[in-house]
Amino acid sequence: MPQLILLNKPYGVICQFSEHPTHPTLKSCVAQSGVYPAGRLDTDSEGLLLLTGDGALQHRIADPRWKLPKTYWVQVEGEPKVEQLEMLRQGVDLGDFVTQPAQVRRIDNPELWPRNPPVRFRKTVPDCWLEIIISEGKNRQVRRMTAKAGLPTLRLVRVAIGPWALDGLQPGEAREIEVSLQDLPRAQSAGRGGKPRTNSPQAQSRAKTGKAPVFRFARGKKP
């Protein structure tokens, strides 16, 4: 079966293997050759990045037609109002495109690793964390969405892509798993009106408890 690498990409690491003049690259985290990112993650964002050397698997994950949901924990500046959250849920006109409806809710401060460098705070301005789930992945989309809603992003961590999650990986750590294409979600991953489905066990559990998933610190197996 195809091999898939789950990497917790650190802040400041550029999403490429070729040398870069100012940023560390994926080579600093993954020594294995012949693998490539299935999708991207901004240099100033952290969290889950998927890599594989299997072309069919890479295409299946990265192709927007499959609409794999991507879950982000986003620290924003400001105290969200109901209308701001509803704006993110309904879709945001970013000028060059209108985003699809997203799942958005406020969560308690998650248990995450310290960021290096740390986020700069303003003592006079409150901040909070949101969980945002989208099925798209356009350039800097989540940051642009929150900025348009008047909630600038301070920190952005991707914690899940489809059925795969960080599950305790620390920054720079990776885990290798085997994946069967037949076991991946079908293309019909969106409900009526383009809203992501919430019938997965994880989604049902969140809906019942109203609590954010807890990040578990653990040592991952490096490939």
N, C-alpha and C positions, 0 to 999 in steps of 0.2 A: 504494500500500500504506500501511497505518497507520504513523504515526511513533511511535517509542518513544524516550524520553529516559532514559539511564542516568546517575544522579547519585550521586556520593560525598557523602552527607550528613554534614556535620561534627558533631562532638559539640556539644550545646547548642542545635542548631537544631530548632525544633519543626516537626512534620510538617503544616504548614498554610500557606496563602498569606495569610490574613487577619491583620491586625496583632495582636501579642501584647504585653502590658505588660512582660514580663520577659525574653523570649527572642527572638532573631532567627528569622525564618521562612524558608520556601522561596524567598521573593522575593529574599533575599540571595544566592541561588545561581542561580536560573532566572529570566531576564527575560521569557521567552516567556509570553504570555497564553493562556488557553484550555486549559491542561493541568492534570491532577489526578493525585495519587498513586494508583497501583494497589497498594493495601496500605499499611501504615504501618511506621514505625521509631521506637522510643522516643526521646525527646529526649536521654537520656543514652547512647544507642547511636549507633554510626557505621556508615558503609558504604553498600552499594548500596540505592538507592531507585529504583523505576521510575515514570515519569510518562508520561501520554499524554492526548491530547484525543479519542481514539477510544473511544466507549462500549463497543463490543463487545470491544475488546482489553483495556480496563480490567477489564471483568467477567471475562474469561477468565483474567486473571492473578490477580485478587483472590479469585475464587470458590474456597472450600476444596475443592469437589468435584473440582477438577482436580489437587489435591495436588502442586503444583510444589515440588520440594525446595528448601529454603533452607539455605545453608551459612554457618555462623558460625565465626569464630575467637574463642575465649573465653579470656581470662586469668582464672584462678581462684586463690583463696587456698587454700594447702594443698598437700600432696603426695598426689595421688589414689591410693586403694587400689583393688585389683581389684574389690572388691564395690561400691564407689562408682560406678565406671565401668559396671559391669554393671547397676546400678540405673537409670542413665540410659538404657542400651540397651534394657532390658526395658519401660520405661514407669514414670512416677512419679505416685503418687497425690498430687495437689495440693489435695485437699479438695473443690473444686468440680468437678473433672474429673480423669481419669487420662490422661496423655499417651500418644500412640502410640509404639511402639518407635522409637528414634533410632539413627543411626550415630554413634558416639563413639570418638575415639582421641586419644591424646596426640601433639602435634606439637612440633617445635623452635620456638623463638621466631621468629615471622615477621618479615620485613623490612617494617615499617609506618612511617608518618609519626608524629612525636611528637604526643601528644595534648595539647590545650590546654583546660583545665588538665591537668597531668600526673597520673597515677594515684598515689595515696598508698600507700606501702609501709610494712610493719612489718618492721624488720630481723630480728626473731626468728621471723618466720613465712615459710616458703617460698611460692613461687607457681609456676605453670606455665601452659602454653597447651594448650587442647583444640580439636579440630575437631568441631563438632556439626552434624549434618544432620537436619533435621526436615521433615515435610510439612505440619505445622500452622502456625499463626501467631497463637495466642491472646495476650492482653495479657500482656506481660512474661514469656512462657513460659520462655525459656531461663534467664533470671535466677532464676525460681522453681524450675526444675528443679535447677539447680546448688546453690541454697541448701538445698533439701530433701535433697540428697545430701551436705550438709556441706561444700560447696566454693563459698563465696560468689564471685560474679562481680565482678572488679575492672574489666575492660574488655571490651566486646563489639563486634565488627566483623562486619557481614554482608558476605561477599565474593562470594556468588553467589545467584541466584534462577533455578531451572530452567536454561536454556541460556545465561543472561546472567551475566557476571562483571565485576568492577571493571576488570580488565586495565589496571592502572596509573593509573587516575584518581586525582588528588589530592583532598583534602578541598575541597569547593566546586566542583569541576570536573564537567562533564557532557559526554556524547557522545550524539548523535542518530543513530538507525539506522532503517531501514525493516524492517517485520516483516510476514510473511504468516501469517495465522491458520492456514492449512493446514499450515504447517511446524512449528507448535508441538506439543509432546508430547501424546499422547492422554491420556484420563482414567485409563487403566490404568497408573499410575506407581508402584503399590505391589505388592509381591510377596505371597506367602502369609504370613498372620499379620500383615499390615499393615506389613511391613518394606520400606523403600524399595528399589527395584531398584538394582543396582550394575553393570548391563551397559553403561553408557555408556563411551565411550573414556576419559573423565577418570577414572571410577571404576575401570576396569580398570587404568589406568596407576598409580593410587595403590595399588591392591591388590598390584601386582607389585613396586613400588619401596619401599612403606612410608614414603614421604617426603611431607611436606606440600607443597602447591603453593607456588611462590615468587611473592611479590608483585613485579611489575615496575613500577618508577617510569617514567612516561611522561607526556607532555603530551596532554591530551584536547582534542577539538574542542568548543568550547562552542556550544550552540544559539543 
